[in-house]
Structure formats: C-alpha cells, structure tokens
C-alpha cells in the first residue's frame, strides 16, 4: 500500500509494537519504515535552571531509549530530532516525501479537545495519509 512510512514514537508510551505492526501491514515489499522520536528541550523558565550538560544528557538518554526500543528491528530506521513534536513530525514527513504516517494515540480527554493532541495535529496538517493506532484504554 505504501512505500515510505513514518512511525513517530513517544518513548513514554507503550504503543511502539502496535504502531510498528500496523506500519509493517501497510508497507509495500521493498518499502521503508522510519521510527522517529522528537526530543523537546526544556522550555521557558525551566531551561534557566538546567545547565548545558543536563540538557545534553537528557537528549543522549532519549537516544539510548529509542535505540533500545528498536533493538532487533533491522527493518526499521531510527531518527531523532529536536523540536516541537507535532510540527517536527509534519515537517519531517513533508521534507522526506513520506506517503504515510502511523501514529499512536491515547483516548482523548477534555484538554485534547481544547488544545489538540499530537496525533490530532498530525492528522489535521500532515502532507500524506495518516493511520491512527488507538490505545484500548
């Protein structure tokens, strides 16, 4: 169905196996799956209390967690970006000509209806097809 699929991963959620499974089911033979994690650096007044080494250590820790999450998945390429999560996913998909994004989503609450979740923003603004994998909770 698709030749190039982007799978954004939030390292604090356990949806990676499900979303990667959906991506594999939708992938054409010879296609490519890229797992993307966007690291959001501390913002606002919080950043004033963190030194450069602490921020660098946080980024390196996230890189290690992404690599761990993808251990043994030789058919999946890992990519790590810094930036705003939804905007970075959308921009990366557009800049790299992905034809599908498979993204996990939790059950929305009131806050998500007012502000919009990451998955919701990606669905609304992605330059390609988006498949949303919902949690069962």
N, C-alpha and C positions, 0 to 999 in steps of 0.2 A: 503494500500500500504506500509506504513512504520510504524515501532513500536516505534521509538525514533527519534524525530525531534528537531533540534536546530534552534531557530529563533534569530539571532543576531539583536539587536535593537540599532540604533543610536538615542539618546534622542533628538537630534536637528532636526530630520526629522519626518514627519508625516506619515510614512508608516506602523506603527505597526498594525493598524486594518487590512490592506490588507494582510500583510505577515502572521499574525496570522490566518486570514481566509483561506489562502492557506494551511497553516500547518494543520488546522483542516480538510480540504477537503482531504488531503493526508494521514491522520492518521488512522491506523487500530483501531478497537474497543479495548479498554483497553490499548492503546498506551500512550506515554508520550510526552508532549511538554515542552521544556525548553526555556525561553526567556533569552538571555544573553546580557549584556552590558559590554563592555570593557572600563574601565576608563584609559585614557592615562595621566599619570602625566606630568606636565610641563617639557619640555626638554631644554637642552643647557643653554644658558646664562639667560633665563627667570627664571629658577629654582634658580639662585643665588639671585634673588630679592624677592623670596617668602619664608616666614618662614614656619615651620612645621605645625603650626595651620591653616594657609591659605590653604595649600595643603590638610590637613585633612578635613577642612570644605568643600572644593570642592568635595572631594570623598563622604562625607556624603550627600551633596546636590544631587549628581548624584544618590545615593542610594534611596533617597526620591523620585526623579523624576521617577525612574524605578518602585518603588512600586506604585506610583500614576498612572502611565501608565497602570499597570496591575490590578488596583482596580476592583473587581468584577469578575475577570477571575480566578476562583478557580481551573480550569483545567490546568493552566499554572504555572510552577515553575520558580521563578526569581533567576538568578545567576548574580553576579557582580564580575568581575575580574579586576586586574590592569595589564597593559602591552601594547604591540603593538597590535593594533586592529586586523589586518588580521592574524598575527601569532598566537595570543591568541585564535581566533575563530577556526583556523585549529587544533591547539594543543588540545584544549578542546574537539573538536569533536572526535579526534582520541583517546584520553585518556579515553573517556567515551562511546565509542562504539555507536555513533550516526549513523543511517543509512541514514539520510537526513538532509540537511541544507536548510532552506528557508530564503533567504536574499533579502532585498530591494536594489534597485539601481536607481540612478538618470540617466538622459540622459548624456552620456559621452561627455566630451569636449576634446580639444587637449591635455590638461595636462594629462588626464586619459590614452590617447593612449601612451604617452611617459613614464609615471611613473606607471600607473596602479592604478585603484581604489581598494578600499577594496573588493568590490564584485568580481572584476576581479581576484584579488589574491586568494580569497577563491575558486572561480571556478577552477582556474588552479592547486591548491595544496590540495584541500580537499580530505580526505580519503573516501568520500562517495558521494552519489548523491547530487547535488545542484540545487535548483529551484530558479530562479531569478525573483523577482517581480519588474517590471519597473514602474517608475512614468509615467504619461501621458504627462508631460511637455517636 
